[in-house]
């Protein structure tokens, strides 16, 4: 059956032979698996790894292998749809596996695994063995990387590979760096032009993407908004300001049939305001002109106090579907290019980053002032 994944820090675009029939979801307490029935309705078919915070999921359709990154914990794999799991992180030294992305390189899938504290590993055999790209740990300004909330360890949250040259990789550290390598990870430099050094401590990279058909156009979502580079990261333009409905953008995907149509998800402001107002007012916004302007879905998005922290787009012959997951454990789908949304699951554990669900309901650490800034 056609299968996709919904998680906060992993591959979020899928090209399938048909509309997805199985959706694996990363939650703060395990992997929830939804199955689509004959009538088109979805139901939970399995819940695995209870108690483990799953940060990223990756599914390999060729082998039927599902990989799950855990906070804390190593990477685990399942070849039977999530019924049983085995360790898949030999040689990974860090205590948490945080992000996981796969890219087609030379006719095969190459995996990249990001960790907390910051580490980066590459696998060419589906995660059975890993090469440590150790130079990332000593990249420029690494001594200043720091995550604001306890225990302050930064993590490698996002990564993308130039489809023209697999040696060109962009990586985002939360918080502290937007890195680029042109030699496959042997050396790195910090693309610091999008924010001045007075705000360096808040270089809060959420996602880095390359526009389909034009990999020199780099778009990043950050704690300061959305930025765009037309020259492979050498110079930057800010696409959103304080008036943008999503003041804290995170997940961003492109429509598979229109590289100018973009979808972004996130909360109304930085998380310290969630603590103060006990709501993130998470939503999804649409751009039809490459990010120059944005609007709400025509049918609206079913907002609550939750944040939208996972967004996946599944393309198949005849169309595509977009799935969104929230910190209240709800999953929504749009089958009309993001214009209307229907709830397909609720009552799941939170879908999101550590502490984000508790911050919203006022159970996070400290007062709003003590929590500043939270990524």
C-alpha positions as CSV (number, residue, x, y, z in Angstrom):
1,X,0.0,0.0,0.0
2,X,1.2,3.5,-0.7
3,X,2.7,4.9,2.4
4,X,3.8,8.4,3.7
5,X,5.0,9.9,6.9
6,X,4.1,13.0,8.9
7,X,6.8,14.3,11.3
8,X,8.4,17.5,12.4
9,X,12.0,17.0,11.3
10,X,12.1,14.7,8.3
11,X,11.4,14.3,4.6
12,X,8.0,16.0,4.1
13,X,7.4,15.5,0.3
14,X,6.4,12.1,-1.2
15,X,5.9,11.1,-4.8
16,X,3.6,8.1,-4.8
17,X,2.0,5.8,-7.4
18,X,-1.5,6.6,-5.9
19,X,-3.0,8.5,-3.0
20,X,-1.5,7.4,0.3
21,X,-3.3,4.5,2.1
22,X,-1.1,4.5,5.2
23,X,0.2,7.4,7.1
24,X,2.9,7.0,9.9
25,X,2.8,9.9,12.4
26,X,5.6,10.9,14.7
27,X,4.3,11.9,18.2
28,X,5.7,12.8,21.6
29,X,4.8,9.2,22.6
30,X,5.4,6.8,19.8
31,X,4.4,6.2,16.2
32,X,0.7,6.3,15.3
33,X,-0.2,4.6,12.1
34,X,-3.4,5.7,10.2
35,X,-5.0,3.5,7.5
36,X,-7.5,4.7,4.9
37,X,-10.5,2.6,4.6
38,X,-12.6,1.7,1.5
39,X,-14.9,4.7,2.1
40,X,-12.0,7.1,2.3
41,X,-12.1,7.4,6.1
42,X,-9.0,7.1,8.3
43,X,-8.5,5.1,11.5
44,X,-5.6,4.3,13.8
45,X,-4.3,0.8,12.9
46,X,-1.3,0.7,15.2
47,X,0.5,2.6,17.9
48,X,4.2,1.6,18.5
49,X,7.1,2.8,20.6
50,X,4.9,4.2,23.3
51,X,6.7,6.6,25.6
52,X,9.4,7.5,23.0
53,X,9.4,11.0,21.7
54,X,9.6,10.5,17.9
55,X,11.2,13.5,16.2
56,X,11.5,12.2,12.6
57,X,10.2,9.4,10.4
58,X,11.4,8.1,7.1
59,X,9.8,5.4,4.9
60,X,11.7,3.5,2.2
61,X,9.1,2.2,-0.2
62,X,11.6,0.0,-2.0
63,X,12.4,-2.1,1.1
64,X,9.3,-1.4,3.2
65,X,11.6,0.0,6.0
66,X,10.4,2.6,8.5
67,X,13.0,4.5,10.4
68,X,12.2,6.5,13.6
69,X,14.5,9.1,15.3
70,X,14.0,9.5,19.0
71,X,14.6,12.2,21.6
72,X,16.4,10.9,23.6
73,X,17.5,7.7,21.9
74,X,19.0,6.3,18.8
75,X,17.4,5.6,15.4
76,X,15.3,2.4,15.2
77,X,14.0,0.5,12.2
78,X,10.9,-1.6,11.4
79,X,10.4,-3.8,8.4
80,X,6.9,-5.0,9.4
81,X,5.0,-1.7,9.5
82,X,5.9,-0.8,13.0
83,X,5.1,-4.1,14.8
84,X,8.7,-4.7,15.8
85,X,11.8,-2.5,16.0
86,X,15.6,-2.8,16.0
87,X,18.4,-0.4,16.6
88,X,19.6,1.3,13.4
89,X,22.2,3.8,14.6
90,X,25.5,2.0,14.9
91,X,28.3,4.4,15.6
92,X,26.1,7.4,16.4
93,X,27.5,8.9,19.5
94,X,25.0,11.6,20.5
95,X,22.2,10.8,23.0
96,X,19.4,12.0,20.7
97,X,18.6,11.4,17.1
98,X,16.7,14.5,15.9
99,X,16.3,14.9,12.1
100,X,16.2,12.5,9.2
101,X,16.1,13.2,5.5
102,X,16.5,11.1,2.4
103,X,17.7,12.3,-1.1
104,X,18.0,10.5,-4.4
105,X,21.7,10.5,-5.3
106,X,23.0,8.5,-8.3
107,X,20.0,6.3,-8.5
108,X,19.9,5.4,-4.8
109,X,18.6,7.0,-1.6
110,X,21.2,8.7,0.7
111,X,20.1,9.3,4.2
112,X,21.3,12.1,6.5
113,X,20.8,11.9,10.3
114,X,21.0,15.0,12.5
115,X,21.5,14.7,16.2
116,X,21.4,16.6,19.5
117,X,24.0,17.8,20.5
118,X,24.9,18.7,16.9
119,X,26.2,15.9,14.8
120,X,25.6,14.8,11.2
121,X,25.8,11.3,9.7
122,X,25.3,9.9,6.2
123,X,24.1,6.4,5.2
124,X,24.1,4.8,1.7
125,X,22.6,1.5,2.9
126,X,19.3,2.5,4.3
127,X,20.6,3.3,7.8
128,X,22.4,0.0,8.5
129,X,25.7,1.9,8.8
130,X,26.6,5.6,9.1
131,X,29.5,7.8,8.2
132,X,30.2,10.5,10.7
133,X,30.5,14.0,9.0
134,X,32.5,15.2,12.0
135,X,33.5,18.6,10.6
136,X,30.0,19.9,11.3
137,X,30.8,20.0,15.0
138,X,33.6,22.5,14.5
139,X,31.9,24.6,11.9
140,X,32.4,28.4,12.2
141,X,31.0,29.9,15.4
142,X,30.1,26.5,16.8
143,X,31.1,27.6,20.3
144,X,28.2,30.1,20.3
145,X,25.5,27.6,19.3
146,X,23.0,27.2,22.2
147,X,19.4,26.1,22.5
148,X,17.5,28.5,24.8
149,X,15.5,26.0,26.9
150,X,17.0,23.4,29.2
151,X,19.3,21.5,28.7
152,X,20.5,24.1,26.1
153,X,22.1,21.6,23.7
154,X,21.7,22.8,20.0
155,X,20.5,20.3,17.4
156,X,20.8,19.8,13.7
157,X,17.2,20.3,12.8
158,X,17.0,20.6,9.0
159,X,19.0,19.7,5.9
160,X,18.7,19.7,2.2
161,X,20.9,18.6,-0.8
162,X,21.3,20.4,-4.1
163,X,19.8,18.0,-6.7
164,X,22.5,19.0,-9.3
165,X,25.5,18.3,-7.0
166,X,25.2,16.0,-4.0
167,X,28.3,17.5,-2.5
168,X,26.4,20.8,-1.9
169,X,24.5,20.5,1.3
170,X,22.7,23.1,3.5
171,X,22.1,22.4,7.2
172,X,20.3,24.4,9.9
173,X,21.3,24.4,13.5
174,X,18.7,25.3,16.1
175,X,19.9,27.7,17.4
176,X,23.0,29.3,15.9
177,X,23.8,28.5,12.3
178,X,22.8,28.1,8.6
179,X,25.6,26.1,7.2
180,X,26.7,25.1,3.7
181,X,29.2,22.6,2.4
182,X,30.3,22.2,-1.2
183,X,32.6,19.2,-0.6
184,X,30.1,16.7,0.9
185,X,30.6,17.8,4.5
186,X,34.4,17.9,4.8
187,X,34.3,21.7,5.4
188,X,31.5,24.1,6.2
189,X,30.8,27.8,6.2
190,X,28.1,29.8,7.9
191,X,25.7,31.7,5.7
192,X,25.3,34.6,8.1
193,X,24.1,37.3,5.7
194,X,20.4,37.0,6.4
195,X,20.7,38.3,10.0
196,X,23.1,40.8,11.6
197,X,25.4,39.7,14.4
198,X,23.5,41.6,17.0
199,X,20.9,38.9,16.6
200,X,23.2,36.0,16.3
201,X,22.0,34.3,19.4
202,X,18.6,34.1,17.7
203,X,19.8,32.6,14.5
204,X,16.9,30.1,14.8
205,X,16.8,27.9,11.7
206,X,13.6,25.8,11.3
207,X,13.7,24.6,7.7
208,X,15.8,25.1,4.6
209,X,14.4,24.3,1.2
210,X,15.4,24.7,-2.5
211,X,12.8,25.8,-5.0
212,X,11.9,22.9,-7.4
213,X,13.4,23.6,-10.8
214,X,15.7,26.3,-9.4
215,X,18.0,25.0,-6.7
216,X,19.9,28.3,-6.5
217,X,16.8,29.8,-4.8
218,X,17.0,28.9,-1.1
219,X,14.1,29.6,1.2
220,X,14.4,29.3,5.0
221,X,11.8,29.5,7.8
222,X,13.2,30.9,11.0
223,X,12.2,32.4,14.4
224,X,12.4,35.8,12.7
225,X,10.2,34.9,9.6
226,X,10.8,33.6,6.1
227,X,13.9,34.6,4.1
228,X,14.8,34.0,0.4
229,X,18.1,33.8,-1.4
230,X,18.3,33.9,-5.2
231,X,22.0,33.2,-5.3
232,X,22.5,30.0,-3.4
233,X,22.7,31.6,0.0
234,X,25.1,34.5,-0.8
235,X,22.5,37.3,-0.2
236,X,19.0,37.3,1.4
237,X,15.7,39.1,1.3
238,X,13.1,38.8,4.1
239,X,9.7,37.7,2.7
240,X,7.7,38.3,5.8
241,X,7.6,40.9,8.6
242,X,5.8,41.4,11.9
243,X,2.5,41.8,10.2
244,X,2.5,38.2,8.8
245,X,-0.1,36.0,10.3
246,X,2.4,33.3,11.1
247,X,5.0,35.0,13.2
248,X,6.8,31.7,13.9
249,X,6.9,29.8,10.6
250,X,8.3,26.3,10.6
251,X,7.2,23.7,8.0
252,X,7.2,24.8,4.3
253,X,6.4,22.7,1.2
254,X,6.0,23.5,-2.5
255,X,3.0,22.3,-4.6
256,X,4.2,19.5,-6.9
257,X,2.6,21.0,-9.9
258,X,3.5,24.7,-9.4
259,X,6.8,25.8,-7.9
260,X,5.3,29.3,-7.2
261,X,2.7,27.8,-4.9
262,X,3.9,27.3,-1.4
263,X,2.4,26.3,1.9
264,X,3.8,27.2,5.3
265,X,2.6,26.3,8.8
266,X,3.3,27.7,12.3
267,X,2.2,29.7,15.2
268,X,1.1,33.3,15.5
269,X,4.2,34.4,17.4
270,X,7.3,33.0,19.2
271,X,6.7,30.5,21.9
272,X,7.1,32.8,24.8
273,X,3.8,34.4,23.7
274,X,2.2,31.0,23.7
275,X,3.1,30.7,27.3
276,X,1.6,34.2,28.0
277,X,-1.6,33.7,26.0
278,X,-1.9,29.9,26.4
279,X,-2.4,29.5,22.7
280,X,-0.2,29.2,19.6
281,X,-3.1,29.9,17.1
282,X,-1.3,27.6,14.6
283,X,-2.4,27.7,11.0
284,X,-1.4,27.1,7.4
285,X,-0.9,30.0,4.8
286,X,-0.6,29.8,1.0
287,X,1.5,31.8,-1.4
288,X,0.9,31.8,-5.2
289,X,3.8,34.0,-6.2
290,X,6.8,32.3,-4.7
291,X,6.4,33.8,-1.2
292,X,6.0,37.5,-2.1
293,X,2.4,37.5,-0.8
294,X,0.5,35.1,1.4
295,X,-3.2,34.4,2.1
296,X,-5.3,32.1,4.3
297,X,-6.9,29.0,2.7
298,X,-10.2,29.9,1.0
299,X,-12.1,27.6,3.3
300,X,-9.9,28.6,6.3
301,X,-7.9,26.3,8.5
302,X,-9.5,24.7,11.6
303,X,-7.6,26.7,14.2
304,X,-7.4,26.0,18.0
305,X,-4.8,26.8,20.6
306,X,-2.5,24.2,19.1
307,X,0.4,24.8,16.8
308,X,0.8,23.1,13.4
309,X,4.3,21.5,13.6
310,X,4.2,18.8,10.9
311,X,3.3,19.3,7.3
312,X,3.6,16.6,4.5
313,X,2.7,16.8,0.8
314,X,2.0,13.6,-1.1
315,X,1.9,13.8,-5.0
316,X,0.4,11.1,-7.1
317,X,-1.0,10.9,-10.7
318,X,-3.9,13.2,-10.9
319,X,-3.3,15.4,-7.9
320,X,-1.8,15.7,-4.4
321,X,-2.8,15.8,-0.7
322,X,-1.4,17.8,2.2
323,X,-1.4,16.5,5.7
324,X,-1.0,18.7,8.8
325,X,-0.4,17.6,12.4
326,X,-0.8,19.6,15.6
327,X,0.4,19.8,19.2
328,X,-3.1,18.7,20.3
329,X,-2.7,15.4,18.5
330,X,-5.0,16.2,15.6
331,X,-4.3,15.4,11.9
332,X,-5.9,17.3,9.0
333,X,-5.9,16.7,5.2
334,X,-6.5,18.9,2.2
335,X,-7.3,17.3,-1.2
336,X,-7.9,20.6,-3.0
337,X,-4.5,22.3,-3.0
338,X,-4.8,23.5,0.6
339,X,-8.0,25.5,0.2
340,X,-10.1,23.4,2.6
341,X,-9.1,21.0,5.4
342,X,-10.8,18.0,7.1
343,X,-9.9,16.3,10.4
344,X,-9.0,12.7,9.9
345,X,-7.6,11.9,13.4
346,X,-7.7,13.3,17.0
347,X,-6.8,12.1,20.5
348,X,-3.2,11.2,19.4
349,X,-0.3,12.3,21.5
350,X,1.1,15.7,20.6
351,X,2.8,16.0,17.2
352,X,5.6,18.4,17.7
353,X,8.8,19.4,19.4
354,X,9.7,18.8,23.1
355,X,7.8,21.0,25.5
356,X,5.7,22.8,22.8
357,X,2.4,21.2,23.8
358,X,3.0,21.9,27.5
359,X,4.1,25.5,26.9
360,X,0.8,26.2,25.2
361,X,-1.3,25.0,28.2
362,X,0.9,26.8,30.7
363,X,2.7,23.7,32.0
364,X,6.2,24.5,30.6
365,X,9.2,25.6,32.6
366,X,9.4,29.0,34.1
367,X,7.4,32.2,33.6
368,X,6.9,33.8,30.2
369,X,9.8,36.1,31.0
370,X,12.1,33.2,32.1
371,X,11.1,31.3,29.0
372,X,12.4,33.9,26.5
373,X,13.4,33.0,23.9
374,X,12.0,29.5,23.2
375,X,12.7,27.8,19.9
